[in-house]
Amino acid sequence: LPNAMELGLLSYHERCFARDELTPQLEELFNHLEKNDWNHTLVAAEYIRKHYVNGKDPQSRYNFEKNMMGAFPGNVRTLFCLAESQFLQQMPEQALTTLRQTSLLDPGLIDACTHLRETYLGADHPAVKENPNNQNILGIQLVMLIDPDSDVLFKIREMLTAVGVEQIESFEDGASAMKWMEENTIQPELIIMEWKIPKMNGPVLAQNIRSKSIQQCPIIIVSSLINKEDTQIIREMGIDAVVSKPLEQQTFYAAIVWAIQQERCPNEQKTIMMKIKRALSLKMIEESQGMIAKFMSNEQFTEGAKLEIESEYYLAQEKWQLARDTGLLALKKGGDSLALLNLVGKAMLKNQQYEDALRCFDKANSISSLNIDRMLNMAEACLNLEDHEQAEKVIDDAEKIDGQNSRVTEAKIKLKLEKGHIKSASKLMSSIASGRDIVSYMNGRAVSLAKSHRSNDAVELYARTISALPEQWPTLITSVMYNLGLSLAREGKLAEAEQTLSQVKHFKDQNIKHKVWSLRKRIKDCIQSQTKLEFFETPPPPVGTDGDPTNATHESSFPSTIRSDIKDILLQTKAERGDIGCHLIYFYKGPTDKRVEKMVAELPTFRSRRAINKKSK
């Protein structure tokens, strides 16, 4: 039986050969399902406990309960059962600590905890003292607190220490918290913050956190100062929970436990989508595929939500046209309009549909006006449309929200280069850490100009960029000079191209060195032979295919195309800890039964539902 439970058995039932015997056992199963919010792992755990109690195997049960607490941190039922297993293992001090922590998380269990304590220790137990060391029942090591009120910081620290959190970093303003995160390699596993904080307020801090590599970290807002207009940016930034002040202990603990459990094992449509989006934003495509497969196979989730996740998946893969078309279809199917407008706008921006992208961003901005990332995308669309006045207005609005944001500075540099303000652009460049994003944008912009038969404008843009780049970025200067030489060569200005490339001196990157050397040799050969320099161009893919003619994106065939991709993901997905019953929650170490080996070697097959229905008719 433990072998079978480890492999994924949900429940077991004895003597179910007659209806009268089967009915109460099925009632018990459905009671467990409802009590455990239809979580199959927690349901299977109820039957494992029953097996260990009947088999009088306290050591195996104790090991099992510890693993369950690791998989479901803060689950009060698991904590209560762990305390009982500790009593059975003659660990009364640890059991008392566990019962006290159970009562902290859920005061409604105080009577049950008292009864369990008296059952094993008697009504009067002065000889047994509680273990002074709190065990970590939340499974998190580092929490960051941000609140200007020192009394609130003290109270939260006290409550976190009571449930075993070992390291707590406290800050009274957003700027110092952000600085700490940037300077330390170890990142918090949970952030608890006030919304109205000095130096870097809540909306700005949340966006800075989500733009860094700590996007997966749950964030809980503890505040009574949230305005109606803040709710949309809170939603956009994926804030996991909002707790009102003054703090109420049970509500606070419930929010933390929920956020941690949803981060570890999400079971709601909203939280699963949030977790998938965070993984995709970090380009964790392979890691997200298992979550996507489960999400798509859940019949309770809406079609609009599934299309939204598919669109996010294609955006992360840089399949801009598929992302755009899926997102538009998701809007029709009732997906999250704010998230989808943002997503479709990004896909259109990458697809060089600047006017359409701007319409999407404008509409999203009318719903939520504090998203800096979207505002900078709007500015980029305006720059490509050569609407410098509107681009400047949008950048100014973003600067009012977060004037210290390096991405806002980069947007200002792009605008100044477009307008030909080289000195001011160069001065701003000296204040940022890297110019790679600027060079990448300016190169794309120049290529776009050249394709629009504006080669002189493209050459001028390259020249302005080279003039503005600081000398301490020689690799970037070399890259732009190569692109300038290539652009001149494409226009047949071979002498100017050769002269430009001859000025390239810095070759730290061997790849660019080879490119410069190869292009110069071809140009010199053409000049000497008085022939035209030939370029082998790759024809652009047909619109709507992303380079694959089988991936037509018209609405009639689009959903089936996506489903085939998801099927591929599903086939590659392996079961993980807790996915099926008690699979991999623990490892059975008892004697191996030959019947189990035979079951595993010859897994059962099942008829499809269609075949069963057909036979029943």
C-alpha positions as CSV (number, residue, x, y, z in Angstrom):
1,L,0.0,0.0,0.0
2,P,2.7,2.6,0.8
3,N,4.4,1.7,-2.6
4,A,1.1,2.4,-4.4
5,M,0.5,5.7,-2.4
6,E,4.0,6.9,-3.4
7,L,3.2,6.1,-7.0
8,G,0.1,8.3,-6.9
9,L,-2.8,6.4,-5.4
10,L,-5.4,8.9,-4.2
11,S,-7.2,6.8,-1.6
12,Y,-7.9,3.1,-0.6
13,H,-11.1,1.5,0.5
14,E,-11.7,-1.8,2.2
15,R,-14.6,-4.3,1.7
16,C,-16.3,-2.2,-1.1
17,F,-18.2,-5.2,-2.7
18,A,-21.7,-4.0,-1.8
19,R,-23.4,-0.7,-2.2
20,D,-24.1,-0.3,1.5
21,E,-20.4,-0.7,2.3
22,L,-19.2,1.4,-0.6
23,T,-21.4,4.4,0.0
24,P,-19.9,5.5,3.4
25,Q,-16.4,5.1,2.0
26,L,-17.2,7.3,-0.9
27,E,-18.8,9.8,1.4
28,E,-15.6,9.8,3.5
29,L,-13.6,10.5,0.3
30,F,-15.7,13.4,-0.8
31,N,-15.6,14.8,2.8
32,H,-11.8,14.7,2.6
33,L,-11.9,16.4,-0.8
34,E,-14.1,19.2,0.4
35,K,-12.2,19.7,3.6
36,N,-8.9,19.9,1.8
37,D,-10.2,22.2,-1.0
38,W,-10.0,19.4,-3.6
39,N,-6.2,19.1,-3.3
40,H,-5.4,15.5,-4.1
41,T,-2.1,15.4,-2.2
42,L,-3.7,16.5,1.0
43,V,-6.6,14.0,0.5
44,A,-4.1,11.2,-0.1
45,A,-2.3,12.2,3.0
46,E,-5.4,11.5,5.1
47,Y,-5.3,7.9,3.9
48,I,-1.6,7.5,4.5
49,R,-2.1,8.7,8.1
50,K,-4.8,6.2,8.5
51,H,-2.5,3.4,7.2
52,Y,0.3,4.4,9.6
53,V,-2.1,4.6,12.6
54,N,-3.5,1.2,11.8
55,G,0.0,-0.2,11.2
56,K,1.4,1.4,14.4
57,D,4.4,2.8,12.5
58,P,5.1,6.1,14.3
59,Q,8.6,6.7,12.8
60,S,7.3,6.4,9.2
61,R,4.4,8.7,10.0
62,Y,6.7,11.3,11.6
63,N,8.9,11.3,8.5
64,F,5.9,11.6,6.3
65,E,4.4,14.6,8.3
66,K,7.8,16.4,8.1
67,N,7.8,16.0,4.3
68,M,4.2,17.1,4.1
69,M,5.0,20.3,6.1
70,G,7.8,21.0,3.6
71,A,5.4,20.6,0.7
72,F,2.5,22.6,2.4
73,P,4.1,25.2,4.7
74,G,1.7,26.7,7.1
75,N,-1.1,24.2,6.5
76,V,-2.7,23.9,9.9
77,R,-4.1,20.4,9.4
78,T,-0.5,19.2,8.5
79,L,0.9,21.0,11.6
80,F,-1.7,19.4,13.9
81,C,-0.9,16.0,12.6
82,L,2.8,16.7,12.9
83,A,2.4,17.5,16.5
84,E,0.6,14.2,17.1
85,S,3.4,12.3,15.4
86,Q,5.9,14.1,17.6
87,F,4.1,13.0,20.7
88,L,4.1,9.4,19.4
89,Q,7.9,9.7,18.8
90,Q,8.4,10.8,22.4
91,M,9.2,14.4,21.4
92,P,6.8,16.3,23.7
93,E,8.8,19.6,23.7
94,Q,8.7,19.8,19.9
95,A,5.1,18.8,19.9
96,L,4.1,21.6,22.3
97,T,5.9,24.1,20.1
98,T,4.1,22.8,17.0
99,L,0.7,23.0,18.8
100,R,1.4,26.6,19.9
101,Q,2.3,27.6,16.3
102,T,-0.8,25.8,15.1
103,S,-2.9,27.9,17.5
104,L,-1.2,31.1,16.3
105,L,-2.1,30.4,12.6
106,D,-5.7,29.3,13.5
107,P,-7.1,30.3,16.9
108,G,-10.1,28.1,16.0
109,L,-8.0,25.0,16.7
110,I,-7.1,26.0,20.3
111,D,-9.5,23.6,21.8
112,A,-8.4,20.8,19.5
113,C,-4.7,21.5,20.4
114,T,-5.6,21.5,24.1
115,H,-7.4,18.2,23.8
116,L,-4.4,16.6,21.9
117,R,-2.0,17.9,24.5
118,E,-4.1,16.5,27.4
119,T,-4.5,13.2,25.6
120,Y,-0.8,12.5,25.5
121,L,0.5,14.5,28.6
122,G,-2.5,14.6,30.8
123,A,-4.4,17.6,32.1
124,D,-1.5,18.8,34.3
125,H,2.0,18.6,32.8
126,P,4.4,20.9,34.6
127,A,7.3,18.6,34.1
128,V,7.3,19.1,30.3
129,K,8.5,22.5,29.0
130,E,8.0,23.8,25.5
131,N,11.0,23.9,23.2
132,P,12.2,27.5,23.2
133,N,13.4,27.3,19.6
134,N,10.6,28.0,17.1
135,Q,10.5,25.6,14.2
136,N,10.2,27.2,10.7
137,I,6.7,26.2,9.8
138,L,6.5,28.6,6.7
139,G,9.6,27.1,5.0
140,I,11.1,30.6,4.2
141,Q,14.5,31.8,5.4
142,L,14.6,35.5,4.5
143,V,11.8,38.1,4.7
144,M,12.1,41.7,3.8
145,L,10.0,44.3,5.8
146,I,9.5,47.9,4.5
147,D,7.5,50.3,6.6
148,P,8.3,53.8,8.0
149,D,6.5,52.9,11.3
150,S,9.0,51.3,13.6
151,D,6.2,49.9,15.8
152,V,4.7,48.1,12.9
153,L,8.1,46.7,11.9
154,F,8.6,45.4,15.5
155,K,5.1,43.8,15.6
156,I,5.6,42.1,12.2
157,R,9.1,40.9,13.2
158,E,7.6,39.4,16.4
159,M,4.9,37.5,14.5
160,L,7.4,36.2,11.9
161,T,9.8,35.1,14.6
162,A,7.0,33.2,16.3
163,V,6.6,31.0,13.2
164,G,10.3,30.3,12.8
165,V,11.5,32.8,10.2
166,E,15.2,33.1,10.9
167,Q,16.4,36.2,8.9
168,I,14.4,39.4,8.7
169,E,15.7,42.5,7.0
170,S,13.9,45.7,8.0
171,F,13.8,49.1,6.1
172,E,12.0,52.3,6.7
173,D,12.1,53.5,3.1
174,G,11.9,52.0,-0.4
175,A,15.3,53.3,-1.7
176,S,17.4,51.6,1.0
177,A,15.4,48.4,0.5
178,M,16.1,48.5,-3.2
179,K,19.7,49.2,-2.7
180,W,20.1,46.2,-0.3
181,M,18.5,43.9,-2.9
182,E,20.8,45.2,-5.7
183,E,23.9,44.7,-3.5
184,N,23.1,41.3,-2.1
185,T,23.1,38.0,-4.0
186,I,20.8,36.3,-1.5
187,Q,17.3,37.6,-2.3
188,P,14.2,37.6,0.0
189,E,11.7,34.8,-0.3
190,L,8.8,37.1,0.9
191,I,8.5,40.9,0.8
192,I,6.0,42.6,3.2
193,M,5.7,46.4,2.6
194,E,3.7,49.5,3.3
195,W,2.3,51.2,0.2
196,K,3.0,54.8,1.3
197,I,6.7,54.9,2.0
198,P,9.4,57.6,1.7
199,K,12.1,58.0,-1.0
200,M,10.6,55.3,-3.3
201,N,6.9,54.8,-2.8
202,G,4.9,51.6,-3.2
203,P,4.0,51.7,-6.9
204,V,7.6,52.6,-7.9
205,L,9.2,50.0,-5.5
206,A,6.9,47.2,-6.7
207,Q,7.7,48.0,-10.3
208,N,11.4,48.0,-9.6
209,I,11.2,44.7,-7.8
210,R,9.2,43.1,-10.6
211,S,11.7,44.4,-13.2
212,K,14.6,42.7,-11.4
213,S,15.4,39.0,-11.3
214,I,13.4,38.6,-8.1
215,Q,10.1,38.6,-9.8
216,Q,9.1,35.2,-8.3
217,C,9.1,36.6,-4.8
218,P,5.6,37.0,-3.3
219,I,4.8,40.6,-2.2
220,I,2.2,41.4,0.5
221,I,1.1,45.0,1.0
222,V,0.2,45.9,4.6
223,S,-1.5,49.3,4.4
224,S,-4.7,51.2,5.0
225,L,-3.6,54.0,2.6
226,I,-4.4,52.4,-0.8
227,N,-6.5,54.6,-3.1
228,K,-8.9,53.4,-5.7
229,E,-6.5,54.3,-8.5
230,D,-3.8,52.2,-6.9
231,T,-5.8,48.9,-7.3
232,Q,-5.0,48.5,-11.0
233,I,-1.2,48.9,-10.7
234,I,-1.3,46.5,-7.7
235,R,-3.0,44.0,-10.0
236,E,-0.6,44.6,-12.8
237,M,2.5,44.2,-10.6
238,G,1.2,40.8,-9.4
239,I,0.9,41.7,-5.7
240,D,-0.1,38.5,-3.9
241,A,-2.1,39.9,-1.0
242,V,-3.2,43.2,0.6
243,V,-3.7,43.3,4.4
244,S,-5.3,46.3,6.1
245,K,-3.9,48.1,9.1
246,P,-4.2,47.9,12.1
247,L,-2.8,44.4,11.8
248,E,-4.9,41.5,13.0
249,Q,-2.8,38.4,13.7
250,Q,-4.9,35.7,12.2
251,T,-5.6,37.7,9.0
252,F,-1.9,38.5,8.7
253,Y,-0.8,34.8,9.1
254,A,-3.6,33.7,6.7
255,A,-2.3,36.1,4.0
256,I,1.3,34.9,4.4
257,V,0.4,31.2,4.3
258,W,-1.8,31.7,1.3
259,A,0.9,33.6,-0.6
260,I,3.6,31.0,0.2
261,Q,1.4,28.1,-0.7
262,Q,0.2,29.7,-3.9
263,E,3.8,30.3,-4.8
264,R,4.8,26.7,-4.1
265,C,1.7,24.9,-5.3
266,P,-0.8,27.3,-6.9
267,N,-4.3,26.0,-7.3
268,E,-6.4,29.0,-8.4
269,Q,-6.6,30.4,-12.0
270,K,-5.4,33.8,-11.0
271,T,-2.4,32.6,-9.0
272,I,-1.3,30.0,-11.5
273,M,-1.5,32.6,-14.3
274,M,0.6,34.9,-12.2
275,K,3.2,32.3,-11.5
276,I,3.4,31.3,-15.2
277,K,3.7,35.0,-16.3
278,R,6.5,35.6,-13.8
279,A,8.5,32.6,-15.1
280,L,8.0,33.6,-18.7
281,S,9.1,37.2,-18.0
282,L,12.4,35.7,-16.8
283,K,12.6,33.6,-20.0
284,M,12.2,30.5,-17.9
285,I,10.5,28.8,-20.9
286,E,11.3,25.2,-20.1
287,E,10.5,25.6,-16.4
288,S,7.1,27.1,-17.3
289,Q,6.0,24.4,-19.7
290,G,4.9,22.0,-17.0
291,M,2.7,24.7,-15.4
292,I,1.3,25.7,-18.8
293,A,0.4,22.0,-19.6
294,K,-1.5,21.7,-16.3
295,F,-3.2,25.0,-16.8
296,M,-4.4,24.1,-20.3
297,S,-5.7,20.7,-19.1
298,N,-7.8,22.2,-16.4
299,E,-11.4,22.3,-17.6
300,Q,-12.4,24.8,-14.9
301,F,-10.2,27.6,-16.3
302,T,-11.7,29.9,-19.0
303,E,-10.9,29.8,-22.7
304,G,-9.9,33.5,-22.5
305,A,-7.4,32.8,-19.7
306,K,-5.9,29.9,-21.6
307,L,-5.4,32.0,-24.7
308,E,-3.9,34.7,-22.6
309,I,-1.3,32.3,-21.3
310,E,-0.6,31.0,-24.8
311,S,0.0,34.6,-26.0
312,E,2.4,35.2,-23.1
313,Y,4.2,32.0,-24.1
314,Y,4.7,33.1,-27.7
315,L,5.8,36.6,-26.5
316,A,8.5,35.0,-24.4
317,Q,9.6,33.0,-27.4
318,E,9.7,36.2,-29.5
319,K,7.1,34.9,-31.9
320,W,5.6,38.4,-32.2
321,Q,2.8,37.6,-34.7
322,L,1.6,34.5,-32.9
323,A,1.6,36.5,-29.6
324,R,-0.4,39.3,-31.2
325,D,-3.0,37.1,-32.9
326,T,-3.5,34.9,-29.8
327,G,-3.8,38.0,-27.6
328,L,-6.5,39.5,-29.9
329,L,-8.4,36.2,-29.8
330,A,-8.1,36.1,-26.0
331,L,-9.6,39.6,-25.9
332,K,-12.6,38.3,-27.9
333,K,-12.9,35.4,-25.5
334,G,-13.1,37.6,-22.4
335,G,-9.5,37.5,-21.1
336,D,-8.0,40.1,-18.8
337,S,-8.4,43.3,-20.9
338,L,-5.6,45.3,-19.1
339,A,-3.0,42.5,-19.3
340,L,-4.0,41.6,-22.9
341,L,-3.9,45.2,-24.2
342,N,-0.4,45.5,-22.7
343,L,0.7,42.2,-24.2
344,V,-0.8,42.8,-27.7
345,G,0.8,46.3,-27.7
346,K,4.2,44.8,-27.0
347,A,3.8,42.3,-29.8
348,M,2.7,45.0,-32.2
349,L,5.6,47.2,-31.2
350,K,8.0,44.3,-32.0
351,N,6.1,43.7,-35.2
352,Q,6.6,47.4,-36.2
353,Q,2.9,48.1,-36.1
354,Y,3.5,51.3,-34.2
355,E,0.2,53.1,-34.6
356,D,-1.8,50.0,-33.5
357,A,0.6,49.4,-30.6
358,L,0.1,53.0,-29.4
359,R,-3.7,52.5,-29.5
360,C,-3.4,49.4,-27.3
361,F,-1.0,51.2,-24.8
362,D,-3.3,54.3,-24.7
363,K,-6.3,52.2,-23.9
364,A,-4.4,50.3,-21.2
365,N,-3.0,53.5,-19.8
366,S,-6.5,55.0,-19.5
367,I,-7.2,52.0,-17.1
368,S,-3.9,52.1,-15.2
369,S,-1.7,55.2,-15.5
370,L,1.2,54.3,-13.3
371,N,2.9,51.5,-15.3
372,I,6.3,52.9,-16.2
373,D,7.2,49.9,-18.5
374,R,4.1,50.6,-20.6
375,M,4.8,54.4,-20.7
376,L,8.3,53.7,-22.1
377,N,6.9,51.4,-24.7
378,M,4.5,54.2,-25.7
379,A,7.5,56.6,-26.0
380,E,9.3,54.1,-28.2
381,A,6.2,53.8,-30.5
382,C,6.0,57.6,-30.7
383,L,9.7,57.8,-31.6
384,N,9.3,55.3,-34.4
385,L,6.3,57.4,-35.6
386,E,8.6,60.4,-35.3
387,D,6.2,62.1,-33.0
388,H,8.9,63.6,-30.8
389,E,6.6,66.0,-29.0
390,Q,4.3,63.2,-27.7
391,A,7.3,60.9,-26.9
392,E,8.8,63.7,-24.8
393,K,5.5,64.2,-22.9
394,V,5.2,60.5,-22.1
395,I,8.9,60.3,-21.0
396,D,8.3,63.4,-18.8
397,D,5.3,61.7,-17.2
398,A,7.3,58.5,-16.5
399,E,10.1,60.7,-15.0
400,K,7.6,62.3,-12.6
401,I,6.7,58.8,-11.3
402,D,10.3,57.5,-11.0
403,G,13.0,60.0,-11.9
404,Q,15.8,57.6,-10.8
405,N,14.8,54.8,-13.1
406,S,17.6,53.9,-15.6
407,R,15.1,52.9,-18.2
408,V,13.6,56.4,-18.2
409,T,17.1,57.8,-18.6
410,E,17.6,55.5,-21.6
411,A,14.4,56.7,-23.2
412,K,15.5,60.3,-22.8
413,I,18.8,59.4,-24.5
414,K,17.0,57.8,-27.4
415,L,14.8,60.9,-27.8
416,K,17.8,63.2,-27.8
417,L,19.7,61.1,-30.4
418,E,16.6,61.1,-32.6
419,K,16.4,64.9,-32.3
420,G,20.2,65.3,-32.9
421,H,21.0,66.6,-29.4
422,I,24.4,64.7,-29.2
423,K,26.0,66.6,-26.3
424,S,23.1,66.2,-23.9
425,A,22.7,62.5,-25.0
426,S,26.3,61.8,-24.3
427,K,26.1,63.5,-20.9
428,L,23.1,61.3,-20.0
429,M,24.9,58.2,-21.2
430,S,27.7,58.7,-18.6
431,S,25.1,58.3,-15.8
432,I,23.9,54.8,-16.8
433,A,25.7,51.4,-16.4
434,S,25.3,50.1,-19.9
435,G,24.4,51.4,-23.4
436,R,23.5,48.1,-24.9
437,D,19.8,48.6,-25.0
438,I,20.3,52.1,-26.5
439,V,22.6,50.8,-29.3
440,S,20.2,47.9,-30.0
441,Y,17.3,50.3,-30.3
442,M,19.2,52.8,-32.5
443,N,20.4,50.0,-34.8
444,G,16.9,48.7,-35.2
445,R,15.6,52.2,-35.9
446,A,18.4,52.7,-38.5
447,V,17.5,49.4,-40.3
448,S,13.9,50.5,-40.3
449,L,14.8,53.8,-41.9
450,A,17.0,52.1,-44.5
451,K,14.2,49.7,-45.4
452,S,11.9,52.8,-45.9
453,H,14.4,54.1,-48.5
454,R,15.7,56.7,-46.1
455,S,19.4,55.5,-46.1
456,N,20.7,59.0,-45.5
457,D,18.7,59.3,-42.3
458,A,19.9,55.9,-41.2
459,V,23.5,56.8,-41.8
460,E,23.0,60.1,-39.9
461,L,21.5,58.2,-37.0
462,Y,24.4,55.9,-36.8
463,A,26.8,58.8,-36.9
464,R,25.0,60.6,-34.1
465,T,25.0,57.4,-32.0
466,I,28.8,57.0,-32.5
467,S,29.4,60.6,-31.5
468,A,27.4,60.3,-28.4
469,L,28.8,57.0,-27.1
470,P,31.3,57.5,-24.3
471,E,34.9,56.4,-24.9
472,Q,34.7,53.9,-22.0
473,W,32.3,51.8,-24.2
474,P,34.7,50.9,-27.1
475,T,33.0,47.6,-27.8
476,L,29.6,49.3,-28.5
477,I,31.3,52.0,-30.6
478,T,32.9,49.2,-32.7
479,S,29.5,47.5,-33.1
480,V,27.8,50.7,-34.3
481,M,30.7,51.6,-36.7
482,Y,30.4,48.1,-38.2
483,N,26.7,48.6,-38.7
484,L,27.4,52.1,-40.3
485,G,29.9,50.5,-42.7
486,L,27.4,47.8,-43.6
487,S,24.7,50.3,-44.2
488,L,27.0,52.4,-46.5
489,A,28.0,49.3,-48.3
490,R,24.4,48.3,-49.0
491,E,23.9,51.7,-50.5
492,G,26.8,51.2,-52.8
493,K,29.0,53.8,-51.1
494,L,31.9,51.4,-50.9
495,A,34.7,54.0,-50.5
496,E,32.9,55.6,-47.5
497,A,32.2,52.2,-46.1
498,E,35.8,51.1,-46.3
499,Q,36.9,54.4,-44.7
500,T,34.5,53.9,-41.8
501,L,35.6,50.3,-41.2
502,S,39.3,51.3,-41.3
503,Q,38.7,53.5,-38.3
504,V,37.7,50.5,-36.2
505,K,40.5,49.8,-33.8
506,H,39.0,48.1,-30.8
507,F,38.5,44.3,-31.2
508,K,37.8,42.8,-27.8
509,D,35.0,40.8,-29.3
510,Q,36.5,38.3,-31.8
511,N,33.2,37.8,-33.5
512,I,32.9,41.5,-34.5
513,K,36.6,41.5,-35.5
514,H,35.9,38.7,-38.0
515,K,32.9,40.5,-39.3
516,V,34.8,43.8,-39.8
517,W,37.7,42.0,-41.5
518,S,35.5,40.0,-43.8
519,L,33.4,43.0,-44.9
520,R,36.5,45.2,-45.5
521,K,38.0,42.4,-47.7
522,R,34.9,42.1,-49.8
523,I,34.6,45.9,-50.2
524,K,38.3,46.2,-51.2
525,D,37.9,43.4,-53.7
526,C,34.8,45.1,-55.2
527,I,36.5,48.5,-55.4
528,Q,39.5,46.9,-57.1
529,S,37.4,45.0,-59.6
530,Q,34.9,47.8,-60.0
531,T,32.0,45.4,-59.3
532,K,28.9,45.7,-57.2
533,L,28.9,44.3,-53.7
534,E,26.3,41.5,-53.5
535,F,24.3,40.7,-50.3
536,F,22.5,37.4,-49.8
537,E,19.2,38.5,-48.3
538,T,16.8,36.1,-46.5
539,P,13.2,36.7,-47.8
540,P,10.9,37.8,-45.0
541,P,8.3,35.2,-43.9
542,P,4.7,35.6,-45.0
543,V,2.6,37.7,-42.7
544,G,1.1,35.6,-39.9
545,T,3.5,32.6,-40.1
546,D,6.5,33.6,-38.0
547,G,8.6,31.8,-40.6
548,D,6.6,28.6,-40.5
549,P,4.1,28.2,-43.3
550,T,2.2,25.6,-41.3
551,N,1.4,28.0,-38.5
552,A,-1.4,30.0,-40.2
553,T,-2.9,32.4,-37.7
554,H,-6.3,33.1,-39.2
555,E,-9.0,32.7,-36.6
556,S,-10.7,29.6,-38.0
557,S,-7.6,27.4,-37.6
558,F,-5.7,29.2,-34.9
559,P,-6.9,27.5,-31.7
560,S,-6.1,24.0,-33.1
561,T,-2.6,25.2,-34.0
562,I,-2.0,26.4,-30.4
563,R,-3.5,23.2,-29.0
564,S,-0.9,21.1,-30.9
565,D,1.9,23.1,-29.3
566,I,0.4,22.6,-25.9
567,K,0.1,18.9,-26.5
568,D,3.8,18.7,-27.3
569,I,4.5,20.5,-24.0
570,L,2.2,18.1,-22.2
571,L,4.0,15.0,-23.6
572,Q,7.3,16.3,-22.4
573,T,6.1,17.2,-18.9
574,K,7.1,14.9,-16.0
575,A,5.2,14.5,-12.7
576,E,6.7,16.5,-9.9
577,R,6.5,16.3,-6.1
578,G,2.8,16.3,-5.1
579,D,1.4,16.4,-8.6
580,I,-0.5,13.1,-8.3
581,G,-1.6,11.9,-4.9
582,C,1.4,11.6,-2.6
583,H,3.8,11.1,-5.5
584,L,7.3,11.9,-4.2
585,I,6.2,13.4,-1.0
586,Y,8.1,10.6,0.6
587,F,9.9,7.4,-0.3
588,Y,8.7,4.0,0.9
589,K,11.6,2.1,2.5
590,G,9.9,-1.2,3.4
591,P,10.2,-4.5,1.6
592,T,9.3,-4.6,-2.1
593,D,6.2,-6.6,-3.1
594,K,6.4,-8.5,-6.4
595,R,2.9,-7.5,-7.1
596,V,3.9,-3.8,-7.0
597,E,6.8,-4.5,-9.4
598,K,4.4,-6.2,-11.8
599,M,1.9,-3.2,-11.6
600,V,4.6,-0.7,-12.4
601,A,6.0,-2.9,-15.2
602,E,2.5,-3.3,-16.8
603,L,0.8,0.0,-16.2
604,P,-3.0,-0.1,-16.8
605,T,-4.6,1.3,-19.9
606,F,-7.9,3.2,-20.0
607,R,-10.5,3.5,-22.7
608,S,-11.3,7.0,-23.9
609,R,-14.5,8.5,-22.6
610,R,-15.9,8.6,-26.1
611,A,-15.4,4.8,-26.5
612,I,-17.1,4.1,-23.1
613,N,-20.1,6.3,-23.9
614,K,-20.5,4.7,-27.3
615,K,-20.5,1.2,-25.7
616,S,-23.0,2.3,-23.0
617,K,-25.4,3.4,-25.7
